[in-house]
Amino acid sequence: MKAEHIELVIEFGVILLSPVIHTLYLHYVKKVEAEVIKQNLRLFLKLYALFAIAVLLIFFSFNK
């Protein structure tokens, strides 16, 4: 894996962390209902699964 690919993986990983931090903020500070947080988590889990698949594809395709 080249350095550029590693950098992209790290950048997208950090970008995907922001919704988690925001959800925790909503839960602890704003006291949002649990159903809204569950809905957010379901959406984010799908995004994380797509991200993991993309990382695996990048890793195996450029590992030559």
PDB file of N, CA, C and O in Angstrom:
ATOM      1  N   MET A   1       0.847  -1.161   0.000  1.00  0.00           N
ATOM      2  CA  MET A   1       0.000   0.000   0.000  1.00  0.00           C
ATOM      3  C   MET A   1       0.896   1.229   0.000  1.00  0.00           C
ATOM      4  O   MET A   1       1.827   1.331   0.799  1.00  0.00           O
ATOM      5  N   LYS A   2       0.614   2.141  -0.884  1.00  0.00           N
ATOM      6  CA  LYS A   2       1.423   3.357  -0.981  1.00  0.00           C
ATOM      7  C   LYS A   2       1.039   4.352   0.112  1.00  0.00           C
ATOM      8  O   LYS A   2      -0.011   4.241   0.745  1.00  0.00           O
ATOM      9  N   ALA A   3       1.907   5.307   0.307  1.00  0.00           N
ATOM     10  CA  ALA A   3       1.677   6.315   1.346  1.00  0.00           C
ATOM     11  C   ALA A   3       0.418   7.127   1.079  1.00  0.00           C
ATOM     12  O   ALA A   3      -0.283   7.517   2.013  1.00  0.00           O
ATOM     13  N   GLU A   4       0.129   7.383  -0.198  1.00  0.00           N
ATOM     14  CA  GLU A   4      -1.066   8.156  -0.541  1.00  0.00           C
ATOM     15  C   GLU A   4      -2.336   7.411  -0.129  1.00  0.00           C
ATOM     16  O   GLU A   4      -3.304   8.010   0.338  1.00  0.00           O
ATOM     17  N   HIS A   5      -2.305   6.096  -0.314  1.00  0.00           N
ATOM     18  CA  HIS A   5      -3.480   5.306   0.047  1.00  0.00           C
ATOM     19  C   HIS A   5      -3.658   5.248   1.560  1.00  0.00           C
ATOM     20  O   HIS A   5      -4.780   5.300   2.063  1.00  0.00           O
ATOM     21  N   ILE A   6      -2.561   5.143   2.268  1.00  0.00           N
ATOM     22  CA  ILE A   6      -2.627   5.139   3.728  1.00  0.00           C
ATOM     23  C   ILE A   6      -3.160   6.474   4.231  1.00  0.00           C
ATOM     24  O   ILE A   6      -3.963   6.521   5.163  1.00  0.00           O
ATOM     25  N   GLU A   7      -2.711   7.549   3.612  1.00  0.00           N
ATOM     26  CA  GLU A   7      -3.187   8.875   3.998  1.00  0.00           C
ATOM     27  C   GLU A   7      -4.687   9.009   3.756  1.00  0.00           C
ATOM     28  O   GLU A   7      -5.398   9.557   4.599  1.00  0.00           O
ATOM     29  N   LEU A   8      -5.175   8.524   2.631  1.00  0.00           N
ATOM     30  CA  LEU A   8      -6.606   8.591   2.345  1.00  0.00           C
ATOM     31  C   LEU A   8      -7.412   7.773   3.347  1.00  0.00           C
ATOM     32  O   LEU A   8      -8.476   8.206   3.789  1.00  0.00           O
ATOM     33  N   VAL A   9      -6.919   6.613   3.701  1.00  0.00           N
ATOM     34  CA  VAL A   9      -7.623   5.776   4.672  1.00  0.00           C
ATOM     35  C   VAL A   9      -7.708   6.497   6.013  1.00  0.00           C
ATOM     36  O   VAL A   9      -8.758   6.490   6.656  1.00  0.00           O
ATOM     37  N   ILE A  10      -6.618   7.113   6.435  1.00  0.00           N
ATOM     38  CA  ILE A  10      -6.609   7.833   7.712  1.00  0.00           C
ATOM     39  C   ILE A  10      -7.556   9.025   7.665  1.00  0.00           C
ATOM     40  O   ILE A  10      -8.305   9.260   8.613  1.00  0.00           O
ATOM     41  N   GLU A  11      -7.528   9.781   6.565  1.00  0.00           N
ATOM     42  CA  GLU A  11      -8.398  10.950   6.448  1.00  0.00           C
ATOM     43  C   GLU A  11      -9.865  10.562   6.481  1.00  0.00           C
ATOM     44  O   GLU A  11     -10.654  11.197   7.180  1.00  0.00           O
ATOM     45  N   PHE A  12     -10.245   9.532   5.738  1.00  0.00           N
ATOM     46  CA  PHE A  12     -11.641   9.119   5.743  1.00  0.00           C
ATOM     47  C   PHE A  12     -12.032   8.515   7.086  1.00  0.00           C
ATOM     48  O   PHE A  12     -13.177   8.652   7.517  1.00  0.00           O
ATOM     49  N   GLY A  13     -11.104   7.856   7.743  1.00  0.00           N
ATOM     50  CA  GLY A  13     -11.380   7.339   9.077  1.00  0.00           C
ATOM     51  C   GLY A  13     -11.678   8.447  10.066  1.00  0.00           C
ATOM     52  O   GLY A  13     -12.585   8.322  10.889  1.00  0.00           O
ATOM     53  N   VAL A  14     -10.928   9.520   9.991  1.00  0.00           N
ATOM     54  CA  VAL A  14     -11.161  10.666  10.874  1.00  0.00           C
ATOM     55  C   VAL A  14     -12.492  11.326  10.539  1.00  0.00           C
ATOM     56  O   VAL A  14     -13.233  11.735  11.433  1.00  0.00           O
ATOM     57  N   ILE A  15     -12.789  11.428   9.257  1.00  0.00           N
ATOM     58  CA  ILE A  15     -14.070  12.012   8.849  1.00  0.00           C
ATOM     59  C   ILE A  15     -15.228  11.175   9.378  1.00  0.00           C
ATOM     60  O   ILE A  15     -16.247  11.724   9.797  1.00  0.00           O
ATOM     61  N   LEU A  16     -15.083   9.862   9.362  1.00  0.00           N
ATOM     62  CA  LEU A  16     -16.151   9.004   9.851  1.00  0.00           C
ATOM     63  C   LEU A  16     -16.253   8.987  11.375  1.00  0.00           C
ATOM     64  O   LEU A  16     -17.250   8.512  11.918  1.00  0.00           O
ATOM     65  N   LEU A  17     -15.247   9.493  12.065  1.00  0.00           N
ATOM     66  CA  LEU A  17     -15.333   9.579  13.526  1.00  0.00           C
ATOM     67  C   LEU A  17     -16.203  10.747  13.988  1.00  0.00           C
ATOM     68  O   LEU A  17     -16.754  10.702  15.087  1.00  0.00           O
ATOM     69  N   SER A  18     -16.332  11.766  13.187  1.00  0.00           N
ATOM     70  CA  SER A  18     -17.088  12.942  13.613  1.00  0.00           C
ATOM     71  C   SER A  18     -18.560  12.645  13.898  1.00  0.00           C
ATOM     72  O   SER A  18     -19.092  13.206  14.856  1.00  0.00           O
ATOM     73  N   PRO A  19     -19.258  11.792  13.123  1.00  0.00           N
ATOM     74  CA  PRO A  19     -20.647  11.492  13.499  1.00  0.00           C
ATOM     75  C   PRO A  19     -20.761  10.772  14.840  1.00  0.00           C
ATOM     76  O   PRO A  19     -21.731  10.973  15.571  1.00  0.00           O
ATOM     77  N   VAL A  20     -19.791   9.946  15.161  1.00  0.00           N
ATOM     78  CA  VAL A  20     -19.815   9.249  16.445  1.00  0.00           C
ATOM     79  C   VAL A  20     -19.672  10.253  17.582  1.00  0.00           C
ATOM     80  O   VAL A  20     -20.398  10.184  18.574  1.00  0.00           O
ATOM     81  N   ILE A  21     -18.747  11.173  17.436  1.00  0.00           N
ATOM     82  CA  ILE A  21     -18.546  12.201  18.459  1.00  0.00           C
ATOM     83  C   ILE A  21     -19.796  13.063  18.595  1.00  0.00           C
ATOM     84  O   ILE A  21     -20.196  13.410  19.706  1.00  0.00           O
ATOM     85  N   HIS A  22     -20.412  13.409  17.469  1.00  0.00           N
ATOM     86  CA  HIS A  22     -21.634  14.213  17.503  1.00  0.00           C
ATOM     87  C   HIS A  22     -22.775  13.454  18.173  1.00  0.00           C
ATOM     88  O   HIS A  22     -23.549  14.042  18.929  1.00  0.00           O
ATOM     89  N   THR A  23     -22.887  12.163  17.905  1.00  0.00           N
ATOM     90  CA  THR A  23     -23.938  11.356  18.525  1.00  0.00           C
ATOM     91  C   THR A  23     -23.734  11.269  20.029  1.00  0.00           C
ATOM     92  O   THR A  23     -24.694  11.371  20.792  1.00  0.00           O
ATOM     93  N   LEU A  24     -22.494  11.081  20.460  1.00  0.00           N
ATOM     94  CA  LEU A  24     -22.214  11.075  21.895  1.00  0.00           C
ATOM     95  C   LEU A  24     -22.542  12.419  22.531  1.00  0.00           C
ATOM     96  O   LEU A  24     -23.061  12.479  23.646  1.00  0.00           O
ATOM     97  N   TYR A  25     -22.237  13.491  21.817  1.00  0.00           N
ATOM     98  CA  TYR A  25     -22.581  14.835  22.302  1.00  0.00           C
ATOM     99  C   TYR A  25     -24.093  14.962  22.462  1.00  0.00           C
ATOM    100  O   TYR A  25     -24.571  15.460  23.481  1.00  0.00           O
ATOM    101  N   LEU A  26     -24.847  14.513  21.456  1.00  0.00           N
ATOM    102  CA  LEU A  26     -26.303  14.590  21.555  1.00  0.00           C
ATOM    103  C   LEU A  26     -26.830  13.767  22.724  1.00  0.00           C
ATOM    104  O   LEU A  26     -27.777  14.169  23.399  1.00  0.00           O
ATOM    105  N   HIS A  27     -26.220  12.630  22.955  1.00  0.00           N
ATOM    106  CA  HIS A  27     -26.699  11.749  24.016  1.00  0.00           C
ATOM    107  C   HIS A  27     -26.407  12.315  25.405  1.00  0.00           C
ATOM    108  O   HIS A  27     -27.283  12.337  26.269  1.00  0.00           O
ATOM    109  N   TYR A  28     -25.178  12.769  25.611  1.00  0.00           N
ATOM    110  CA  TYR A  28     -24.792  13.193  26.951  1.00  0.00           C
ATOM    111  C   TYR A  28     -25.136  14.644  27.270  1.00  0.00           C
ATOM    112  O   TYR A  28     -25.491  14.950  28.408  1.00  0.00           O
ATOM    113  N   VAL A  29     -25.040  15.533  26.303  1.00  0.00           N
ATOM    114  CA  VAL A  29     -25.247  16.948  26.600  1.00  0.00           C
ATOM    115  C   VAL A  29     -26.677  17.378  26.290  1.00  0.00           C
ATOM    116  O   VAL A  29     -27.325  18.025  27.113  1.00  0.00           O
ATOM    117  N   LYS A  30     -27.166  17.023  25.117  1.00  0.00           N
ATOM    118  CA  LYS A  30     -28.491  17.485  24.700  1.00  0.00           C
ATOM    119  C   LYS A  30     -29.624  16.566  25.156  1.00  0.00           C
ATOM    120  O   LYS A  30     -30.794  16.934  25.062  1.00  0.00           O
ATOM    121  N   LYS A  31     -29.286  15.382  25.643  1.00  0.00           N
ATOM    122  CA  LYS A  31     -30.272  14.422  26.150  1.00  0.00           C
ATOM    123  C   LYS A  31     -31.336  14.092  25.099  1.00  0.00           C
ATOM    124  O   LYS A  31     -32.535  14.173  25.368  1.00  0.00           O
ATOM    125  N   VAL A  32     -30.886  13.725  23.910  1.00  0.00           N
ATOM    126  CA  VAL A  32     -31.773  13.358  22.814  1.00  0.00           C
ATOM    127  C   VAL A  32     -32.326  11.960  23.081  1.00  0.00           C
ATOM    128  O   VAL A  32     -31.691  11.145  23.750  1.00  0.00           O
ATOM    129  N   GLU A  33     -33.513  11.698  22.552  1.00  0.00           N
ATOM    130  CA  GLU A  33     -34.162  10.404  22.774  1.00  0.00           C
ATOM    131  C   GLU A  33     -33.314   9.265  22.227  1.00  0.00           C
ATOM    132  O   GLU A  33     -32.550   9.437  21.277  1.00  0.00           O
ATOM    133  N   ALA A  34     -33.462   8.112  22.837  1.00  0.00           N
ATOM    134  CA  ALA A  34     -32.673   6.937  22.468  1.00  0.00           C
ATOM    135  C   ALA A  34     -32.997   6.467  21.048  1.00  0.00           C
ATOM    136  O   ALA A  34     -32.119   5.934  20.369  1.00  0.00           O
ATOM    137  N   GLU A  35     -34.220   6.651  20.590  1.00  0.00           N
ATOM    138  CA  GLU A  35     -34.607   6.195  19.250  1.00  0.00           C
ATOM    139  C   GLU A  35     -33.843   6.971  18.172  1.00  0.00           C
ATOM    140  O   GLU A  35     -33.454   6.393  17.157  1.00  0.00           O
ATOM    141  N   VAL A  36     -33.630   8.246  18.375  1.00  0.00           N
ATOM    142  CA  VAL A  36     -32.874   9.054  17.413  1.00  0.00           C
ATOM    143  C   VAL A  36     -31.428   8.583  17.355  1.00  0.00           C
ATOM    144  O   VAL A  36     -30.838   8.502  16.278  1.00  0.00           O
ATOM    145  N   ILE A  37     -30.867   8.279  18.497  1.00  0.00           N
ATOM    146  CA  ILE A  37     -29.482   7.823  18.545  1.00  0.00           C
ATOM    147  C   ILE A  37     -29.352   6.456  17.894  1.00  0.00           C
ATOM    148  O   ILE A  37     -28.378   6.208  17.183  1.00  0.00           O
ATOM    149  N   LYS A  38     -30.315   5.556  18.119  1.00  0.00           N
ATOM    150  CA  LYS A  38     -30.295   4.244  17.465  1.00  0.00           C
ATOM    151  C   LYS A  38     -30.391   4.388  15.954  1.00  0.00           C
ATOM    152  O   LYS A  38     -29.719   3.666  15.218  1.00  0.00           O
ATOM    153  N   GLN A  39     -31.215   5.310  15.490  1.00  0.00           N
ATOM    154  CA  GLN A  39     -31.349   5.558  14.047  1.00  0.00           C
ATOM    155  C   GLN A  39     -30.023   6.061  13.471  1.00  0.00           C
ATOM    156  O   GLN A  39     -29.610   5.628  12.395  1.00  0.00           O
ATOM    157  N   ASN A  40     -29.365   6.960  14.174  1.00  0.00           N
ATOM    158  CA  ASN A  40     -28.063   7.464  13.730  1.00  0.00           C
ATOM    159  C   ASN A  40     -27.032   6.344  13.676  1.00  0.00           C
ATOM    160  O   ASN A  40     -26.265   6.245  12.717  1.00  0.00           O
ATOM    161  N   LEU A  41     -27.013   5.509  14.693  1.00  0.00           N
ATOM    162  CA  LEU A  41     -26.037   4.431  14.738  1.00  0.00           C
ATOM    163  C   LEU A  41     -26.254   3.423  13.611  1.00  0.00           C
ATOM    164  O   LEU A  41     -25.287   2.919  13.039  1.00  0.00           O
ATOM    165  N   ARG A  42     -27.514   3.125  13.287  1.00  0.00           N
ATOM    166  CA  ARG A  42     -27.785   2.212  12.169  1.00  0.00           C
ATOM    167  C   ARG A  42     -27.245   2.782  10.869  1.00  0.00           C
ATOM    168  O   ARG A  42     -26.666   2.051  10.065  1.00  0.00           O
ATOM    169  N   LEU A  43     -27.428   4.064  10.655  1.00  0.00           N
ATOM    170  CA  LEU A  43     -26.923   4.713   9.450  1.00  0.00           C
ATOM    171  C   LEU A  43     -25.400   4.691   9.418  1.00  0.00           C
ATOM    172  O   LEU A  43     -24.802   4.380   8.388  1.00  0.00           O
ATOM    173  N   PHE A  44     -24.774   5.018  10.538  1.00  0.00           N
ATOM    174  CA  PHE A  44     -23.318   5.081  10.581  1.00  0.00           C
ATOM    175  C   PHE A  44     -22.685   3.707  10.415  1.00  0.00           C
ATOM    176  O   PHE A  44     -21.628   3.585   9.796  1.00  0.00           O
ATOM    177  N   LEU A  45     -23.318   2.673  10.960  1.00  0.00           N
ATOM    178  CA  LEU A  45     -22.772   1.324  10.820  1.00  0.00           C
ATOM    179  C   LEU A  45     -22.717   0.906   9.355  1.00  0.00           C
ATOM    180  O   LEU A  45     -21.786   0.215   8.940  1.00  0.00           O
ATOM    181  N   LYS A  46     -23.700   1.317   8.577  1.00  0.00           N
ATOM    182  CA  LYS A  46     -23.682   1.025   7.144  1.00  0.00           C
ATOM    183  C   LYS A  46     -22.510   1.751   6.474  1.00  0.00           C
ATOM    184  O   LYS A  46     -21.831   1.188   5.615  1.00  0.00           O
ATOM    185  N   LEU A  47     -22.286   2.987   6.870  1.00  0.00           N
ATOM    186  CA  LEU A  47     -21.169   3.743   6.297  1.00  0.00           C
ATOM    187  C   LEU A  47     -19.835   3.120   6.682  1.00  0.00           C
ATOM    188  O   LEU A  47     -18.918   3.052   5.863  1.00  0.00           O
ATOM    189  N   TYR A  48     -19.723   2.665   7.931  1.00  0.00           N
ATOM    190  CA  TYR A  48     -18.480   2.038   8.375  1.00  0.00           C
ATOM    191  C   TYR A  48     -18.232   0.732   7.645  1.00  0.00           C
ATOM    192  O   TYR A  48     -17.087   0.395   7.347  1.00  0.00           O
ATOM    193  N   ALA A  49     -19.296  -0.008   7.353  1.00  0.00           N
ATOM    194  CA  ALA A  49     -19.146  -1.253   6.600  1.00  0.00           C
ATOM    195  C   ALA A  49     -18.642  -0.956   5.185  1.00  0.00           C
ATOM    196  O   ALA A  49     -17.758  -1.651   4.685  1.00  0.00           O
ATOM    197  N   LEU A  50     -19.186   0.049   4.553  1.00  0.00           N
ATOM    198  CA  LEU A  50     -18.703   0.440   3.225  1.00  0.00           C
ATOM    199  C   LEU A  50     -17.246   0.891   3.278  1.00  0.00           C
ATOM    200  O   LEU A  50     -16.464   0.578   2.380  1.00  0.00           O
ATOM    201  N   PHE A  51     -16.886   1.617   4.317  1.00  0.00           N
ATOM    202  CA  PHE A  51     -15.513   2.075   4.481  1.00  0.00           C
ATOM    203  C   PHE A  51     -14.565   0.895   4.661  1.00  0.00           C
ATOM    204  O   PHE A  51     -13.474   0.876   4.091  1.00  0.00           O
ATOM    205  N   ALA A  52     -14.983  -0.090   5.456  1.00  0.00           N
ATOM    206  CA  ALA A  52     -14.143  -1.267   5.680  1.00  0.00           C
ATOM    207  C   ALA A  52     -13.952  -2.057   4.384  1.00  0.00           C
ATOM    208  O   ALA A  52     -12.855  -2.542   4.105  1.00  0.00           O
ATOM    209  N   ILE A  53     -15.005  -2.183   3.604  1.00  0.00           N
ATOM    210  CA  ILE A  53     -14.899  -2.880   2.321  1.00  0.00           C
ATOM    211  C   ILE A  53     -13.952  -2.131   1.394  1.00  0.00           C
ATOM    212  O   ILE A  53     -13.131  -2.747   0.715  1.00  0.00           O
ATOM    213  N   ALA A  54     -14.060  -0.814   1.360  1.00  0.00           N
ATOM    214  CA  ALA A  54     -13.184  -0.021   0.507  1.00  0.00           C
ATOM    215  C   ALA A  54     -11.721  -0.150   0.932  1.00  0.00           C
ATOM    216  O   ALA A  54     -10.833  -0.247   0.086  1.00  0.00           O
ATOM    217  N   VAL A  55     -11.477  -0.151   2.227  1.00  0.00           N
ATOM    218  CA  VAL A  55     -10.105  -0.299   2.728  1.00  0.00           C
ATOM    219  C   VAL A  55      -9.550  -1.663   2.348  1.00  0.00           C
ATOM    220  O   VAL A  55      -8.396  -1.770   1.933  1.00  0.00           O
ATOM    221  N   LEU A  56     -10.359  -2.702   2.486  1.00  0.00           N
ATOM    222  CA  LEU A  56      -9.901  -4.043   2.104  1.00  0.00           C
ATOM    223  C   LEU A  56      -9.601  -4.121   0.615  1.00  0.00           C
ATOM    224  O   LEU A  56      -8.605  -4.721   0.211  1.00  0.00           O
ATOM    225  N   LEU A  57     -10.453  -3.520  -0.198  1.00  0.00           N
ATOM    226  CA  LEU A  57     -10.205  -3.524  -1.643  1.00  0.00           C
ATOM    227  C   LEU A  57      -8.926  -2.773  -1.995  1.00  0.00           C
ATOM    228  O   LEU A  57      -8.148  -3.219  -2.838  1.00  0.00           O
ATOM    229  N   ILE A  58      -8.714  -1.641  -1.351  1.00  0.00           N
ATOM    230  CA  ILE A  58      -7.493  -0.869  -1.600  1.00  0.00           C
ATOM    231  C   ILE A  58      -6.273  -1.666  -1.156  1.00  0.00           C
ATOM    232  O   ILE A  58      -5.264  -1.720  -1.858  1.00  0.00           O
ATOM    233  N   PHE A  59      -6.377  -2.278   0.010  1.00  0.00           N
ATOM    234  CA  PHE A  59      -5.240  -3.022   0.545  1.00  0.00           C
ATOM    235  C   PHE A  59      -4.867  -4.191  -0.362  1.00  0.00           C
ATOM    236  O   PHE A  59      -3.689  -4.394  -0.658  1.00  0.00           O
ATOM    237  N   PHE A  60      -5.849  -4.951  -0.801  1.00  0.00           N
ATOM    238  CA  PHE A  60      -5.547  -6.128  -1.604  1.00  0.00           C
ATOM    239  C   PHE A  60      -5.239  -5.820  -3.060  1.00  0.00           C
ATOM    240  O   PHE A  60      -4.528  -6.583  -3.713  1.00  0.00           O
ATOM    241  N   SER A  61      -5.764  -4.711  -3.584  1.00  0.00           N
ATOM    242  CA  SER A  61      -5.490  -4.403  -4.984  1.00  0.00           C
ATOM    243  C   SER A  61      -4.146  -3.707  -5.181  1.00  0.00           C
ATOM    244  O   SER A  61      -3.524  -3.852  -6.233  1.00  0.00           O
ATOM    245  N   PHE A  62      -3.697  -2.964  -4.193  1.00  0.00           N
ATOM    246  CA  PHE A  62      -2.441  -2.237  -4.334  1.00  0.00           C
ATOM    247  C   PHE A  62      -1.298  -2.887  -3.568  1.00  0.00           C
ATOM    248  O   PHE A  62      -0.223  -2.299  -3.452  1.00  0.00           O
ATOM    249  N   ASN A  63      -1.506  -4.055  -3.058  1.00  0.00           N
ATOM    250  CA  ASN A  63      -0.485  -4.726  -2.265  1.00  0.00           C
ATOM    251  C   ASN A  63       0.516  -5.484  -3.129  1.00  0.00           C
ATOM    252  O   ASN A  63       1.364  -6.201  -2.597  1.00  0.00           O
ATOM    253  N   LYS A  64       0.437  -5.344  -4.411  1.00  0.00           N
ATOM    254  CA  LYS A  64       1.306  -6.085  -5.342  1.00  0.00           C
ATOM    255  C   LYS A  64       2.688  -5.473  -5.441  1.00  0.00           C
ATOM    256  O   LYS A  64       3.534  -5.976  -6.180  1.00  0.00           O
TER     257      LYS A  64
END
